[in-house]
């Protein structure tokens, strides 16, 4: 299902999940982001169940619940640029910037062409 991602990477995510929980078209796009960025993409978070989201005070409407979102570990400005630039070039236009990660999602039911931050 994925060229650059294997099951054990999803088991290390918070919360642990499975590659099969992810939307196949989104994983194809994520493989393409990886190729274009030219760097490994280490996932902090991928699929989250609605129950997990609600247990953590969230409404359960996250794109993570659809298997169409990931949070990618990012520790430098250069890698952040490479990830975001590749995502935008490939048409992924919902991006969140955290201090140590980049969120990318492909939810066509939510506002498009947005970049937000998690710095509060």
Secondary structure by P-SEA (a helix, b strand, c coil): ccccccaaaaaacccccccccccaaaaaaaaaaaaaacbbbbbccccccaaaaaaaccccccccccccbbbbbbccaaaaaaaaaaaaaacccbbbbcccbbbbbbccccccbbbbbccc
